[in-house]
Amino acid sequence: MKTALFRARKPLSANPTLNLAGAGIAIIAVCYGLARFGYGFFIPIFRTEFNLSPAVIGLFASASYISYCIAIIAATVLTAAVGARTLVITSGILAAASMAGIAIAPNAGALGLAVCATGFCTGLVSPPMATVIAENVASKYQNRVQTMVNSGAGVGVVISVPVALMAASQWRLAWLFFAVLALATTVWIARSAPRRATDFQAPRQHPRGGLMERMFPKPLFPTGSARLLAASALLGASSTSMLTFGRDFMITAGQHTSGVTTMAWVLLGASGLVGSAAGMLTSRYGLVRCWAIGCLSIGGATLLLVVFPGNAMSAIASMALFGAAYTTTSGFLLIWGTEVYRHAPSMGVGMSFLVIALGQAAATPLLGVLMTSMGAVAPFVVAALCGIAACWIKPRVPTIPITMLMEIIPKAMIKE
């Protein structure tokens, strides 16, 4: 008797796959690029509007990362129970609500709560979105689509800038507009992501186990997971200085004009679209080499900003390089996670992105205190060193991805 390795619906055809990829990019753009990373762009405005110190700015960012961690744990364990599509739609609704909260925040405390909520909606979207793709996209296209969707954060960053500029001093209108975009994107993903087939079972080692086995697939920490999680923590720590304090550093330490800092932030987001090539790059050059180059690029971009703080061209170049390196390297990490947790892709994405956020949550308030006590340059140097250290943790995954093996091994050979 022939049996499939795991039961699932027939993969989507070309046009529905493109539509799902577009909706996936849009929901990631809303949750990451607008709800989460938009805070970094608006920090100079918030600092003036609510009289925020660097320590408080870092505290708000850290709270966002912590709520992200809580949400990503919830998403990872609930994906199998309630369905990936449901969680993705929920994340879009929460993104709209949190951004509306920022728009109407009457004081610093309310702003902090709303920023914290943006982290929750972001954490809720990544693991189930990876599962939606795994359930519906043909295996040979999955790495490509996963990394394309992951690059959506850059799209959101690019969108946030012209909206902020058009709103000028009316920053609350900008955040209300972001909330409307979130609702529209939620409708799109609801129409594009197929409902879970009644006979679907994600590939796991205990497909007929109880609820706990379905939510926590075994092994929870497979071979290679220690390296994956250590690398994730360092990637998180290395990224937080640029994402949280980068634009503010350009204004306060570099004395750059609003036009220069805006251009730098636009390029940070636009260059992040390079992350869509992560799947192609790993196929051609290998995950180990790509990971090392990506981490070194993050460290180099961070150092470039503080070595020549008053040079507009180097500041813009550093932000552009960082955007490309961070998004692409997180794409490499996504692929790394799905390879280590090949029996449960959403768990691999969830675990790695969770630990990125833990690294960011731990580093952000410490870097804020470091900035207050030792000056604006110190946090960037520490973050750069974390990025350089991450390149020495090399991925150990099979040479041939499991998605390729699924196509190479004839189904006729899989028998009971």
Kinemage of the C-alpha trace (Angstrom):
@kinemage 1
@onewidth
@group {chain A} dominant
@subgroup {mainchain}
@vectorlist {calphas} color= white
{ca met a 1} P 0.000 0.000 0.000
{ca lys a 2} L 1.325 3.434 -0.968
{ca thr a 3} L 1.212 6.247 1.507
{ca ala a 4} L 2.362 9.830 1.353
{ca leu a 5} L 4.953 11.056 3.802
{ca phe a 6} L 2.286 13.383 5.144
{ca arg a 7} L -1.223 14.178 3.999
{ca ala a 8} L -1.976 17.560 2.463
{ca arg a 9} L -3.994 19.235 -0.240
{ca lys a 10} L -2.726 19.608 -3.782
{ca pro a 11} L -0.298 22.568 -3.998
{ca leu a 12} L -1.644 25.842 -5.356
{ca ser a 13} L -1.152 26.599 -9.036
{ca ala a 14} L 0.953 29.508 -10.263
{ca asn a 15} L -1.490 32.441 -9.979
{ca pro a 16} L -2.900 31.555 -6.531
{ca thr a 17} L 0.674 31.022 -5.327
{ca leu a 18} L 1.642 34.512 -6.521
{ca asn a 19} L -1.463 35.955 -4.885
{ca leu a 20} L -0.648 34.215 -1.603
{ca ala a 21} L 2.953 35.443 -1.803
{ca gly a 22} L 1.760 39.010 -2.402
{ca ala a 23} L -0.655 38.855 0.516
{ca gly a 24} L 2.066 37.328 2.696
{ca ile a 25} L 4.472 40.134 1.815
{ca ala a 26} L 1.733 42.656 2.624
{ca ile a 27} L 0.898 41.193 6.046
{ca ile a 28} L 4.590 41.039 6.991
{ca ala a 29} L 4.991 44.618 5.737
{ca val a 30} L 2.154 45.757 7.982
{ca cys a 31} L 3.194 43.815 11.090
{ca tyr a 32} L 6.958 44.301 10.852
{ca gly a 33} L 7.633 47.310 8.634
{ca leu a 34} L 4.833 49.511 9.974
{ca ala a 35} L 3.720 48.280 13.395
{ca arg a 36} L 7.116 47.231 14.748
{ca phe a 37} L 9.889 49.060 12.874
{ca gly a 38} L 7.811 52.211 12.407
{ca tyr a 39} L 8.545 53.025 16.053
{ca gly a 40} L 12.231 53.493 15.220
{ca phe a 41} L 11.476 56.049 12.501
{ca phe a 42} L 9.154 58.060 14.743
{ca ile a 43} L 11.431 58.058 17.820
{ca pro a 44} L 12.669 61.658 17.223
{ca ile a 45} L 9.028 62.809 17.136
{ca phe a 46} L 8.012 60.704 20.140
{ca arg a 47} L 11.057 61.863 22.092
{ca thr a 48} L 9.967 65.485 21.677
{ca glu a 49} L 6.213 64.922 21.915
{ca phe a 50} L 6.330 62.818 25.099
{ca asn a 51} L 9.679 64.001 26.556
{ca leu a 52} L 11.285 60.551 26.403
{ca ser a 53} L 14.838 59.807 27.564
{ca pro a 54} L 17.073 57.225 25.782
{ca ala a 55} L 16.458 54.787 28.657
{ca val a 56} L 12.668 55.089 28.285
{ca ile a 57} L 12.933 54.753 24.500
{ca gly a 58} L 14.909 51.558 25.017
{ca leu a 59} L 12.417 50.344 27.626
{ca phe a 60} L 9.497 50.761 25.228
{ca ala a 61} L 11.384 48.906 22.503
{ca ser a 62} L 12.282 46.160 24.966
{ca ala a 63} L 8.627 45.809 26.009
{ca ser a 64} L 7.734 45.403 22.352
{ca tyr a 65} L 10.330 42.659 21.972
{ca ile a 66} L 9.100 40.889 25.113
{ca ser a 67} L 5.491 40.917 23.899
{ca tyr a 68} L 6.822 39.651 20.556
{ca cys a 69} L 8.409 36.743 22.429
{ca ile a 70} L 5.182 35.915 24.230
{ca ala a 71} L 3.215 36.062 20.985
{ca ile a 72} L 5.654 33.960 19.018
{ca ile a 73} L 5.492 31.250 21.699
{ca ala a 74} L 1.705 31.367 21.542
{ca ala a 75} L 1.729 31.272 17.740
{ca thr a 76} L 4.170 28.381 17.640
{ca val a 77} L 2.142 26.177 19.961
{ca leu a 78} L -1.321 27.233 18.716
{ca thr a 79} L -0.707 26.915 14.978
{ca ala a 80} L -1.485 23.194 15.012
{ca ala a 81} L -4.480 23.641 17.313
{ca val a 82} L -6.396 26.558 15.771
{ca gly a 83} L -4.937 26.742 12.285
{ca ala a 84} L -2.266 28.914 10.706
{ca arg a 85} L -4.681 30.961 8.602
{ca thr a 86} L -6.721 31.976 11.666
{ca leu a 87} L -3.631 33.215 13.501
{ca val a 88} L -2.384 35.197 10.500
{ca ile a 89} L -5.751 36.946 10.201
{ca thr a 90} L -5.767 37.621 13.948
{ca ser a 91} L -2.317 39.200 13.732
{ca gly a 92} L -3.547 41.619 11.062
{ca ile a 93} L -6.480 42.692 13.220
{ca leu a 94} L -4.214 43.210 16.232
{ca ala a 95} L -1.772 45.219 14.091
{ca ala a 96} L -4.577 47.597 13.131
{ca ala a 97} L -5.680 47.944 16.762
{ca ser a 98} L -2.168 48.575 18.111
{ca met a 99} L -1.355 51.207 15.495
{ca ala a 100} L -4.649 52.941 16.176
{ca gly a 101} L -3.588 52.907 19.839
{ca ile a 102} L -0.367 54.727 18.986
{ca ala a 103} L -2.360 57.282 16.986
{ca ile a 104} L -4.601 58.185 19.924
{ca ala a 105} L -2.039 57.797 22.752
{ca pro a 106} L -2.609 60.712 25.199
{ca asn a 107} L 0.619 60.237 27.172
{ca ala a 108} L 3.897 58.317 27.335
{ca gly a 109} L 2.380 55.427 29.294
{ca ala a 110} L -0.328 54.846 26.699
{ca leu a 111} L 2.258 55.094 23.943
{ca gly a 112} L 4.376 52.442 25.667
{ca leu a 113} L 1.401 50.073 25.932
{ca ala a 114} L 0.548 50.530 22.251
{ca val a 115} L 4.171 49.976 21.199
{ca cys a 116} L 4.171 46.832 23.326
{ca ala a 117} L 1.037 45.654 21.488
{ca thr a 118} L 2.743 46.126 18.108
{ca gly a 119} L 5.311 43.556 19.186
{ca phe a 120} L 2.552 41.070 20.001
{ca cys a 121} L 0.906 41.265 16.572
{ca thr a 122} L 4.312 40.864 14.919
{ca gly a 123} L 5.185 37.770 16.916
{ca leu a 124} L 1.846 36.238 16.132
{ca val a 125} L 2.310 36.342 12.357
{ca ser a 126} L 5.651 34.680 11.516
{ca pro a 127} L 5.211 30.976 12.490
{ca pro a 128} L 1.673 30.595 11.090
{ca met a 129} L 2.579 32.446 7.884
{ca ala a 130} L 5.439 29.981 7.346
{ca thr a 131} L 2.980 27.144 7.907
{ca val a 132} L 0.440 28.586 5.453
{ca ile a 133} L 3.171 28.547 2.814
{ca ala a 134} L 4.285 25.029 3.785
{ca glu a 135} L 0.698 23.780 3.524
{ca asn a 136} L -0.137 25.340 0.173
{ca val a 137} L 2.960 26.054 -1.937
{ca ala a 138} L 4.704 23.397 -4.023
{ca ser a 139} L 7.821 22.144 -2.237
{ca lys a 140} L 10.268 23.291 -4.905
{ca tyr a 141} L 9.093 26.897 -4.527
{ca gln a 142} L 8.755 27.024 -0.744
{ca asn a 143} L 12.198 28.431 0.160
{ca arg a 144} L 11.791 31.120 -2.465
{ca val a 145} L 8.310 32.109 -1.331
{ca gln a 146} L 9.281 31.984 2.352
{ca thr a 147} L 12.155 34.421 1.856
{ca met a 148} L 10.103 36.650 -0.447
{ca val a 149} L 7.443 36.973 2.238
{ca asn a 150} L 10.090 37.532 4.909
{ca ser a 151} L 11.388 40.534 2.924
{ca gly a 152} L 8.005 42.238 3.315
{ca ala a 153} L 9.327 44.122 6.345
{ca gly a 154} L 11.321 46.293 3.944
{ca val a 155} L 8.169 47.096 1.994
{ca gly a 156} L 6.531 48.337 5.175
{ca val a 157} L 9.494 50.532 6.066
{ca val a 158} L 9.442 52.093 2.589
{ca ile a 159} L 5.706 52.782 2.880
{ca ser a 160} L 6.018 54.348 6.327
{ca val a 161} L 8.383 57.122 5.235
{ca pro a 162} L 6.359 58.946 2.537
{ca val a 163} L 3.242 58.637 4.687
{ca ala a 164} L 5.106 60.192 7.626
{ca leu a 165} L 6.424 62.989 5.418
{ca met a 166} L 2.996 63.744 3.963
{ca ala a 167} L 1.500 63.801 7.438
{ca ala a 168} L 4.281 66.198 8.556
{ca ser a 169} L 3.476 67.312 12.096
{ca gln a 170} L 0.226 65.318 12.054
{ca trp a 171} L 1.938 62.065 13.017
{ca arg a 172} L -1.268 60.715 14.529
{ca leu a 173} L -2.897 60.749 11.091
{ca ala a 174} L 0.010 58.705 9.755
{ca trp a 175} L -0.563 55.975 12.349
{ca leu a 176} L -4.308 55.969 11.667
{ca phe a 177} L -3.526 55.455 7.991
{ca phe a 178} L -1.231 52.563 8.920
{ca ala a 179} L -4.127 51.011 10.846
{ca val a 180} L -6.380 51.265 7.788
{ca leu a 181} L -3.697 49.602 5.659
{ca ala a 182} L -3.521 46.799 8.211
{ca leu a 183} L -7.254 46.156 7.922
{ca ala a 184} L -7.087 46.113 4.106
{ca thr a 185} L -4.158 43.702 4.192
{ca thr a 186} L -6.018 41.436 6.600
{ca val a 187} L -8.895 41.177 4.127
{ca trp a 188} L -6.411 40.299 1.357
{ca ile a 189} L -4.722 37.514 3.318
{ca ala a 190} L -8.114 36.144 4.383
{ca arg a 191} L -9.117 35.853 0.727
{ca ser a 192} L -5.761 34.498 -0.473
{ca ala a 193} L -4.872 31.895 2.162
{ca pro a 194} L -6.878 28.687 1.638
{ca arg a 195} L -8.699 27.261 4.602
{ca arg a 196} L -6.955 24.316 6.225
{ca ala a 197} L -7.939 21.059 4.582
{ca thr a 198} L -9.793 18.744 6.943
{ca asp a 199} L -7.349 15.945 6.189
{ca phe a 200} L -4.192 18.050 6.481
{ca gln a 201} L -1.422 17.035 8.830
{ca ala a 202} L 1.851 18.909 8.921
{ca pro a 203} L 4.924 16.678 8.732
{ca arg a 204} L 5.770 15.625 12.246
{ca gln a 205} L 6.999 12.541 13.961
{ca his a 206} L 3.799 11.826 15.896
{ca pro a 207} L 0.946 12.666 13.497
{ca arg a 208} L -1.683 10.804 15.506
{ca gly a 209} L -0.621 11.999 18.969
{ca gly a 210} L -2.627 14.038 21.406
{ca leu a 211} L -2.954 17.799 21.606
{ca met a 212} L 0.317 18.310 23.491
{ca glu a 213} L 2.241 16.243 20.933
{ca arg a 214} L 0.689 18.248 18.099
{ca met a 215} L 1.550 21.580 19.719
{ca phe a 216} L 5.023 20.513 20.866
{ca pro a 217} L 6.421 18.170 18.198
{ca lys a 218} L 9.211 15.838 19.228
{ca pro a 219} L 12.080 16.315 19.497
{ca leu a 220} L 11.638 19.855 20.763
{ca phe a 221} L 15.386 20.475 20.456
{ca pro a 222} L 16.646 18.365 17.529
{ca thr a 223} L 20.284 18.065 16.486
{ca gly a 224} L 21.598 21.465 15.423
{ca ser a 225} L 19.071 23.486 17.416
{ca ala a 226} L 21.662 24.755 19.930
{ca arg a 227} L 23.665 26.406 17.145
{ca leu a 228} L 20.505 27.782 15.583
{ca leu a 229} L 19.308 29.373 18.818
{ca ala a 230} L 22.710 30.799 19.775
{ca ala a 231} L 23.028 32.375 16.331
{ca ser a 232} L 19.493 33.768 16.622
{ca ala a 233} L 20.269 35.446 19.946
{ca leu a 234} L 23.390 37.125 18.571
{ca leu a 235} L 21.552 38.247 15.446
{ca gly a 236} L 18.908 39.865 17.638
{ca ala a 237} L 21.469 41.626 19.815
{ca ser a 238} L 23.399 42.843 16.771
{ca ser a 239} L 20.357 44.407 15.101
{ca thr a 240} L 18.740 46.388 17.880
{ca ser a 241} L 21.031 49.440 17.912
{ca met a 242} L 20.356 50.292 14.266
{ca leu a 243} L 16.638 49.491 14.370
{ca thr a 244} L 15.951 51.406 17.598
{ca phe a 245} L 18.571 54.152 17.803
{ca gly a 246} L 19.879 54.443 14.225
{ca arg a 247} L 17.872 57.402 12.975
{ca asp a 248} L 18.033 59.180 16.318
{ca phe a 249} L 21.844 58.775 16.320
{ca met a 250} L 22.048 60.353 12.880
{ca ile a 251} L 20.119 63.392 14.120
{ca thr a 252} L 21.749 63.880 17.528
{ca ala a 253} L 25.340 62.692 16.997
{ca gly a 254} L 25.714 63.101 13.247
{ca gln a 255} L 23.798 66.404 13.095
{ca his a 256} L 22.187 65.291 9.837
{ca thr a 257} L 19.165 67.026 8.408
{ca ser a 258} L 15.721 65.464 8.323
{ca gly a 259} L 16.127 64.925 4.571
{ca val a 260} L 19.303 62.865 5.022
{ca thr a 261} L 17.864 60.728 7.819
{ca thr a 262} L 14.673 60.170 5.881
{ca met a 263} L 16.628 59.081 2.816
{ca ala a 264} L 18.653 56.706 4.994
{ca trp a 265} L 15.518 55.164 6.504
{ca val a 266} L 13.918 54.733 3.067
{ca leu a 267} L 17.010 52.935 1.821
{ca leu a 268} L 17.083 50.777 4.955
{ca gly a 269} L 13.627 49.528 4.027
{ca ala a 270} L 14.124 49.378 0.262
{ca ser a 271} L 17.404 47.506 0.517
{ca gly a 272} L 15.631 45.006 2.742
{ca leu a 273} L 13.847 43.783 -0.379
{ca val a 274} L 17.132 42.091 -1.267
{ca gly a 275} L 16.101 39.592 1.408
{ca ser a 276} L 13.763 37.981 -1.112
{ca ala a 277} L 16.868 36.535 -2.773
{ca ala a 278} L 17.926 34.626 0.356
{ca gly a 279} L 16.513 31.352 -0.937
{ca met a 280} L 18.293 31.683 -4.267
{ca leu a 281} L 21.573 32.686 -2.609
{ca thr a 282} L 21.603 29.695 -0.264
{ca ser a 283} L 20.880 27.345 -3.167
{ca arg a 284} L 23.813 28.747 -5.115
{ca tyr a 285} L 26.449 29.503 -2.471
{ca gly a 286} L 25.405 27.391 0.504
{ca leu a 287} L 23.897 28.373 3.822
{ca val a 288} L 27.195 28.403 5.750
{ca arg a 289} L 28.882 30.928 3.474
{ca cys a 290} L 25.778 33.107 3.149
{ca trp a 291} L 25.238 33.211 6.908
{ca ala a 292} L 28.831 34.289 7.603
{ca ile a 293} L 28.774 37.048 4.984
{ca gly a 294} L 25.389 38.275 6.208
{ca cys a 295} L 26.505 38.550 9.849
{ca leu a 296} L 29.746 40.297 8.911
{ca ser a 297} L 27.761 42.747 6.798
{ca ile a 298} L 25.512 43.597 9.754
{ca gly a 299} L 28.547 44.272 11.958
{ca gly a 300} L 30.280 46.278 9.244
{ca ala a 301} L 27.211 48.408 8.520
{ca thr a 302} L 26.779 49.202 12.217
{ca leu a 303} L 30.406 50.260 12.613
{ca leu a 304} L 30.280 52.348 9.439
{ca leu a 305} L 27.558 54.537 10.934
{ca val a 306} L 29.609 55.494 14.013
{ca val a 307} L 33.086 55.656 12.434
{ca phe a 308} L 32.011 58.524 10.167
{ca pro a 309} L 28.953 59.924 11.997
{ca gly a 310} L 28.995 63.320 10.301
{ca asn a 311} L 29.417 62.023 6.743
{ca ala a 312} L 26.032 61.888 5.055
{ca met a 313} L 27.048 59.435 2.332
{ca ser a 314} L 28.557 56.904 4.739
{ca ala a 315} L 25.548 57.203 7.066
{ca ile a 316} L 23.134 56.555 4.204
{ca ala a 317} L 25.315 53.695 2.945
{ca ser a 318} L 25.463 52.108 6.400
{ca met a 319} L 21.676 52.136 6.779
{ca ala a 320} L 21.197 50.705 3.277
{ca leu a 321} L 23.774 47.965 3.874
{ca phe a 322} L 22.247 47.143 7.234
{ca gly a 323} L 18.731 46.863 5.764
{ca ala a 324} L 19.902 44.477 3.055
{ca ala a 325} L 22.082 42.442 5.420
{ca tyr a 326} L 19.564 42.142 8.255
{ca thr a 327} L 16.608 41.096 6.111
{ca thr a 328} L 18.675 38.674 4.041
{ca thr a 329} L 20.352 37.161 7.094
{ca ser a 330} L 17.011 36.675 8.841
{ca gly a 331} L 15.932 34.900 5.646
{ca phe a 332} L 18.960 32.619 5.955
{ca leu a 333} L 17.942 31.982 9.557
{ca leu a 334} L 14.400 31.146 8.442
{ca ile a 335} L 15.754 28.523 6.042
{ca trp a 336} L 18.142 27.259 8.720
{ca gly a 337} L 15.235 26.902 11.168
{ca thr a 338} L 13.024 24.974 8.746
{ca glu a 339} L 15.913 22.612 8.000
{ca val a 340} L 16.719 21.922 11.664
{ca tyr a 341} L 13.004 21.522 12.465
{ca arg a 342} L 12.090 19.807 9.221
{ca his a 343} L 9.434 17.743 11.039
{ca ala a 344} L 7.673 20.978 12.130
{ca pro a 345} L 8.568 24.061 10.038
{ca ser a 346} L 6.467 26.480 12.109
{ca met a 347} L 8.339 25.383 15.242
{ca gly a 348} L 11.679 26.062 13.544
{ca val a 349} L 10.623 29.533 12.442
{ca gly a 350} L 9.012 30.211 15.805
{ca met a 351} L 12.007 29.120 17.870
{ca ser a 352} L 14.557 31.064 15.823
{ca phe a 353} L 12.489 34.261 15.590
{ca leu a 354} L 11.629 33.969 19.283
{ca val a 355} L 15.291 33.909 20.248
{ca ile a 356} L 16.037 36.832 17.896
{ca ala a 357} L 13.461 38.811 19.853
{ca leu a 358} L 14.865 37.627 23.199
{ca gly a 359} L 18.267 38.891 22.091
{ca gln a 360} L 16.716 42.203 21.109
{ca ala a 361} L 14.697 42.439 24.334
{ca ala a 362} L 17.780 41.811 26.451
{ca ala a 363} L 20.059 44.109 24.457
{ca thr a 364} L 17.819 47.148 23.902
{ca pro a 365} L 17.509 48.453 27.496
{ca leu a 366} L 21.160 47.647 28.152
{ca leu a 367} L 22.201 49.592 25.075
{ca gly a 368} L 19.959 52.472 26.159
{ca val a 369} L 21.691 52.597 29.554
{ca leu a 370} L 25.078 52.249 27.848
{ca met a 371} L 24.240 55.204 25.619
{ca thr a 372} L 23.355 57.316 28.631
{ca ser a 373} L 26.483 56.402 30.614
{ca met a 374} L 29.175 56.007 27.930
{ca gly a 375} L 27.956 58.021 24.970
{ca ala a 376} L 26.076 57.397 21.761
{ca val a 377} L 28.806 55.367 20.013
{ca ala a 378} L 29.228 52.575 22.593
{ca pro a 379} L 25.926 50.718 21.931
{ca phe a 380} L 26.680 50.498 18.203
{ca val a 381} L 30.155 49.081 18.804
{ca val a 382} L 28.774 46.413 21.152
{ca ala a 383} L 26.030 45.514 18.662
{ca ala a 384} L 28.553 45.267 15.817
{ca leu a 385} L 30.695 42.870 17.859
{ca cys a 386} L 27.651 40.656 18.430
{ca gly a 387} L 27.079 40.492 14.669
{ca ile a 388} L 30.701 39.605 14.002
{ca ala a 389} L 30.570 36.906 16.702
{ca ala a 390} L 27.451 35.377 15.120
{ca cys a 391} L 29.286 34.579 11.885
{ca trp a 392} L 31.443 32.028 13.752
{ca ile a 393} L 28.394 29.907 14.599
{ca lys a 394} L 28.085 27.865 11.437
{ca pro a 395} L 24.871 26.123 10.372
{ca arg a 396} L 25.025 22.345 10.271
{ca val a 397} L 22.198 21.186 8.053
{ca pro a 398} L 21.947 18.522 5.364
{ca thr a 399} L 23.554 19.378 2.040
{ca ile a 400} L 20.332 18.503 0.218
{ca pro a 401} L 17.262 20.233 1.649
{ca ile a 402} L 14.308 18.032 2.576
{ca thr a 403} L 12.161 19.849 0.006
{ca met a 404} L 14.531 18.653 -2.733
{ca leu a 405} L 14.560 15.123 -1.360
{ca met a 406} L 10.768 15.040 -1.538
{ca glu a 407} L 11.044 15.585 -5.274
{ca ile a 408} L 13.994 13.253 -5.829
{ca ile a 409} L 12.568 10.226 -4.007
{ca pro a 410} L 9.787 8.652 -6.086
{ca lys a 411} L 6.524 8.396 -4.187
{ca ala a 412} L 6.285 4.795 -5.302
{ca met a 413} L 9.214 3.992 -3.019
{ca ile a 414} L 7.305 5.195 0.070
{ca lys a 415} L 5.399 2.143 1.221
{ca glu a 416} L 4.052 0.769 4.426
